[in-house]
């Protein structure tokens, strides 16, 4: 990323300082502290340029729409969560503060604007190991049997949301329904000492604004499809290496660091033209708050700490939540798939919140594509 000083940003925008600060507070321009002088701020060049062009009237609506798809301006309204001034907020409440005491079940109630959560008893006769594969199959098995979401009131949808989350929990955290989900995860992995850290992770990962999987959920449910179909869309999207499966490349980086040292491992990756996915997040120029919360809740393994220190200096960005999940997995000797299992279980609560909000909006999400293929008669 390229960063501008306040003077450079103001010159580009042609506005007063108050307008610049207002755009930062509204999330239109990303900002971070100047490493050379913490009293000053730097501003993300692409954000400044986009606003400057808009004010000058040089961008067509199709250009605005195209840029909005990739870390651009908001494309729909939501009251569920947002990132503001480095804080992750769930319906106005600080997620980091909630993680001190909240559970995923309680966080789901907050996100759903609901009053009670009832975990539907499992129909499974045997408790298999937690598995993303099992969660995908379980959701797919519900899709054709569940009622469409269209035309149903919020109380009915909230009851079904409990049922869908229970289905996912049976696959990802099988266990007695009288236990909290973080205790179920810790128990099925035989790591009771990890329970509180898992609780924090589940709360911090419950929602994250309009990310790729959440957008997939909203597109699906906007057609009137069942909540289980929407959750299946979200989970399928989460499996991608640029989303919930980023831990795989982080594990590979840490394995290389164990062999040749953290600095050499990161250097080799940068020389290949590959940015390590463990560092940076476009919405957190000063560092991913979710990573800070998680990394403060357990003893980070030495090799992960080495990668963090070397990478933050060489890449210039703090570690993100994907790194924190991989470090947590190593610290408690959890199964290899633990990062995406924790991620998926937590995010199902957020997906269902967005699904219900989208249903209530009554809008079908149907964007247009700008055709760039050959014209009739062209070979």
C-alpha positions in Angstrom: 0.0 0.0 0.0 1.1 3.6 -0.7 0.4 6.2 2.0 0.1 10.0 1.8 0.8 12.6 4.4 -2.1 14.9 5.4 -0.7 17.7 3.2 -0.5 15.4 0.2 -4.0 14.0 0.8 -5.5 17.5 1.2 -3.8 18.6 -2.0 -5.3 15.6 -3.8 -8.7 16.1 -2.4 -8.9 19.9 -2.5 -10.7 19.9 0.8 -10.3 21.2 4.4 -8.7 19.1 7.1 -12.1 18.6 8.8 -13.4 16.9 5.7 -10.4 14.6 5.5 -10.9 13.6 9.2 -14.6 13.1 8.6 -13.9 10.7 5.7 -11.5 8.7 7.9 -14.1 8.4 10.7 -16.7 7.2 8.1 -14.4 4.5 6.8 -14.0 6.1 3.4 -10.3 6.7 3.8 -8.0 4.3 5.7 -5.5 5.9 8.0 -2.6 4.8 10.2 -0.1 6.4 12.5 3.1 7.6 10.8 6.0 5.3 11.9 8.3 8.3 11.8 6.1 10.5 14.0 3.2 8.8 15.9 1.5 12.2 16.4 0.9 12.4 12.6 -1.3 10.2 10.4 -0.8 8.7 6.9 -3.7 8.2 4.5 -4.2 5.4 2.0 -3.5 6.7 -1.5 -6.1 4.7 -3.4 -8.8 5.8 -1.1 -7.9 9.4 -1.4 -7.6 9.1 -5.2 -11.1 7.4 -5.4 -12.7 10.2 -3.4 -10.9 12.9 -5.4 -12.1 11.5 -8.7 -15.6 11.2 -7.4 -15.7 14.8 -6.3 -14.3 15.8 -9.7 -17.1 13.9 -11.4 -14.7 11.9 -13.5 -16.0 8.4 -12.7 -18.9 6.7 -14.4 -21.4 4.8 -12.2 -20.1 1.5 -13.7 -16.6 2.4 -12.6 -17.9 3.1 -9.1 -19.7 -0.3 -9.0 -16.7 -2.2 -10.3 -14.4 -0.7 -7.7 -16.9 -1.3 -4.9 -16.7 -5.1 -5.5 -13.0 -5.1 -4.4 -12.5 -3.4 -1.0 -14.3 -0.3 -2.2 -17.3 1.7 -1.0 -20.1 -0.1 0.8 -22.6 -1.7 -1.7 -25.5 -2.3 0.8 -26.6 -1.2 4.2 -26.3 -3.3 7.4 -26.9 -2.8 11.1 -25.0 -5.9 12.1 -21.3 -5.1 12.2 -18.7 -2.6 11.1 -15.0 -1.8 11.4 -14.4 1.8 12.6 -11.2 3.4 13.8 -9.6 -0.1 14.2 -12.4 -1.5 16.3 -14.8 -4.3 15.3 -18.3 -3.5 16.4 -21.3 -5.8 16.7 -24.5 -3.7 16.6 -22.5 -0.9 18.2 -20.8 -3.0 20.8 -17.0 -3.5 20.8 -16.3 -7.2 19.9 -12.9 -7.1 21.8 -14.7 -6.1 25.0 -17.4 -8.7 24.4 -14.7 -11.4 24.0 -13.7 -10.9 27.6 -16.9 -12.6 28.8 -19.3 -13.5 26.0 -20.0 -16.8 24.3 -20.8 -17.5 20.7 -24.4 -18.3 21.6 -24.7 -14.9 23.3 -23.0 -13.2 20.4 -25.4 -14.9 18.0 -28.4 -13.4 20.0 -26.8 -10.0 19.7 -26.2 -10.3 15.9 -29.7 -11.8 15.3 -31.4 -9.2 17.5 -33.0 -12.2 19.3 -33.9 -12.9 22.9 -33.2 -16.6 23.3 -31.0 -19.3 21.7 -32.0 -22.9 21.8 -29.6 -25.5 20.7 -31.6 -28.2 18.8 -30.7 -31.7 20.1 -28.5 -33.7 17.7 -29.9 -36.6 15.8 -26.5 -38.1 15.4 -26.0 -41.5 17.0 -22.2 -41.3 16.9 -19.9 -38.4 17.6 -17.4 -38.2 14.8 -14.4 -35.9 14.8 -15.1 -32.2 13.8 -15.0 -31.9 10.0 -15.7 -29.2 7.4 -16.7 -32.0 5.1 -19.4 -33.2 7.5 -20.7 -29.6 7.9 -21.0 -29.2 4.1 -22.8 -32.5 3.8 -25.2 -31.7 6.7 -26.2 -28.4 5.2 -26.6 -29.8 1.8 -28.9 -32.5 3.2 -31.2 -29.8 4.6 -31.5 -27.6 1.6 -34.1 -29.5 -0.3 -36.2 -30.2 2.8 -36.2 -26.8 4.5 -38.8 -24.1 3.7 -37.8 -21.1 1.6 -37.0 -18.0 3.6 -39.3 -15.8 1.5 -42.6 -14.7 3.2 -41.6 -15.9 6.7 -41.6 -13.6 9.8 -38.5 -13.0 11.9 -39.6 -15.2 14.9 -39.9 -18.2 12.5 -36.6 -17.4 10.9 -34.8 -17.0 14.2 -36.0 -20.4 15.3 -34.7 -21.9 12.0 -31.4 -20.0 12.5 -31.0 -21.8 15.8 -31.6 -25.1 14.0 -29.1 -24.3 11.2 -26.4 -23.3 13.7 -27.1 -26.5 15.6 -26.6 -28.5 12.4 -23.3 -26.9 11.8 -22.3 -27.3 15.5 -23.1 -31.0 15.3 -20.6 -31.4 12.5 -17.9 -29.0 13.8 -18.3 -29.3 17.6 -20.1 -32.6 18.3 -21.1 -33.0 21.9 -23.8 -32.6 24.5 -26.1 -29.7 23.8 -26.0 -28.6 27.5 -22.4 -27.5 27.0 -21.4 -24.2 25.5 -20.0 -24.5 22.0 -16.4 -23.5 23.0 -16.5 -26.3 25.7 -17.8 -28.7 23.1 -14.9 -27.9 20.8 -12.4 -28.2 23.6 -13.9 -31.5 24.7 -13.9 -33.2 21.3 -10.3 -32.1 20.8 -9.4 -33.3 24.3 -8.0 -29.9 25.1 -10.0 -28.5 28.1 -7.2 -25.9 28.7 -8.0 -24.3 25.3 -11.7 -23.7 26.1 -11.4 -20.0 27.0 -9.2 -19.2 24.1 -11.6 -20.9 21.8 -14.4 -18.9 23.3 -12.6 -15.6 22.5 -11.9 -16.8 19.0 -15.5 -17.7 18.4 -16.7 -14.3 19.6 -14.1 -12.3 17.6 -14.8 -14.3 14.4 -18.7 -14.3 14.6 -19.0 -11.5 12.0 -16.9 -9.2 9.9 -19.0 -6.9 7.8 -19.5 -7.7 4.1 -16.7 -10.2 3.4 -16.7 -12.7 0.5 -18.6 -15.5 2.3 -21.2 -13.1 3.8 -21.9 -11.6 0.4 -22.4 -15.1 -1.0 -24.9 -15.7 1.8 -26.8 -12.5 1.1 -26.9 -13.2 -2.7 -28.3 -16.7 -2.0 -30.9 -15.8 0.5 -32.0 -12.7 -1.5 -33.6 -15.2 -4.0 -35.8 -16.6 -1.2 -33.7 -19.7 -0.6 -33.7 -21.4 2.7 -31.4 -20.3 5.5 -29.5 -23.6 5.2 -28.8 -22.9 1.5 -27.4 -19.5 2.5 -25.2 -21.0 5.2 -24.0 -23.6 2.6 -23.0 -20.8 0.2 -21.1 -19.1 3.0 -19.3 -22.2 4.1 -18.4 -23.2 0.5 -16.9 -19.7 0.0 -15.0 -19.9 3.2 -13.1 -22.9 2.1 -11.1 -20.8 -0.5 -7.4 -20.2 0.2 -7.9 -16.4 0.2 -10.5 -16.7 2.9 -10.9 -19.3 5.6 -8.2 -21.6 4.3 -5.4 -19.0 4.5 -4.0 -21.0 7.4 -2.6 -23.6 5.0 -0.1 -21.2 3.5 0.7 -19.8 7.0 1.5 -23.3 8.2 3.8 -23.8 5.2 5.6 -20.5 6.0 6.1 -21.5 9.6 7.3 -25.0 8.6 9.9 -23.3 6.3 10.8 -20.9 9.1 11.4 -23.9 11.4 13.9 -25.3 8.9 15.8 -22.2 7.5 14.8 -19.4 9.9 12.0 -16.9 9.9 13.8 -14.2 8.0 15.0 -16.4 5.2 11.6 -18.1 4.8 9.8 -14.7 4.5 12.6 -13.4 2.2 12.2 -16.4 -0.1 8.4 -15.9 -0.3 8.8 -12.2 -1.1 11.4 -12.9 -3.8 8.9 -15.2 -5.4 6.6 -12.3 -5.7 4.2 -13.8 -3.2 3.0 -11.6 -0.3 2.7 -13.7 2.9 -1.0 -13.9 3.8 -0.2 -13.8 7.5 0.4 -10.1 7.4 -1.9 -7.1 6.9 -5.6 -6.5 6.4 -7.0 -3.7 4.2 -9.6 -2.8 6.9 -7.1 -2.6 9.7 -4.1 -0.3 8.7 -2.9 -0.3 12.3 -3.3 -4.0 12.8 -6.1 -6.6 13.0 -7.8 -6.2 16.4 -8.9 -9.9 16.2 -5.3 -11.0 16.0 -4.3 -8.8 19.0 -7.1 -10.2 21.1 -6.3 -13.8 20.3 -2.5 -13.6 20.6 -2.9 -12.0 24.0 -4.8 -15.1 25.3 -2.1 -17.8 25.0 1.6 -18.3 24.9 2.6 -17.9 21.2 5.0 -20.7 20.1 8.6 -19.4 19.6 8.7 -20.1 15.8 5.4 -18.2 15.3 6.8 -15.3 17.4 9.9 -15.3 15.2 7.8 -15.2 12.0 5.7 -12.4 13.5 8.7 -10.3 14.4 10.6 -10.8 11.2 7.5 -10.5 9.0 6.2 -7.3 10.5 9.6 -5.7 9.9 10.1 -7.1 6.4 6.5 -6.8 5.1 5.6 -3.7 7.1 2.2 -4.9 8.2 1.1 -6.5 11.5 0.0 -10.1 11.6 -3.7 -10.8 11.0 -6.3 -13.2 12.5 -5.3 -16.0 10.1 -1.9 -16.0 11.7 -3.4 -15.9 15.1 -5.6 -18.9 14.4 -2.6 -20.9 13.1 -0.6 -19.9 16.2 -3.4 -20.9 18.5 -3.7 -24.3 16.8 0.0 -24.9 17.3 0.0 -23.6 20.9 -2.7 -26.1 22.0 -1.7 -28.9 19.6 -5.1 -28.8 18.0 -5.9 -30.8 14.8 -4.6 -29.4 11.5 -8.1 -28.3 10.4 -8.8 -26.4 13.6 -8.5 -22.8 12.1 -11.2 -23.3 9.5 -13.4 -25.2 11.9 -13.3 -22.4 14.5 -13.8 -19.8 11.7 -16.7 -21.7 10.2 -18.5 -22.4 13.5 -18.2 -18.7 14.6 -19.1 -17.2 11.2 -22.2 -19.3 10.8 -23.8 -17.0 13.5 -22.9 -13.9 11.4 -24.0 -15.5 8.1 -27.4 -16.2 9.6 -27.7 -12.7 10.9 -27.0 -11.3 7.5 -29.4 -13.8 5.9 -32.2 -12.6 8.1 -31.4 -8.9 7.5 -31.3 -9.5 3.7 -34.7 -11.3 3.8 -36.2 -8.3 5.7 -34.9 -5.9 3.1 -37.0 -7.6 0.4 -34.4 -7.0 -2.3 -33.0 -9.4 -4.8 -29.3 -8.9 -5.3 -28.9 -8.9 -9.0 -25.9 -6.9 -10.3 -25.1 -6.4 -14.0 -22.0 -7.4 -15.9 -20.2 -5.0 -18.3 -19.7 -7.0 -21.5 -16.2 -6.9 -23.0 -16.5 -9.8 -25.5 -16.6 -9.6 -29.3 -19.4 -7.8 -31.1 -21.6 -9.6 -33.5 -19.8 -10.5 -36.7 -16.3 -10.3 -35.1 -14.2 -13.5 -35.3 
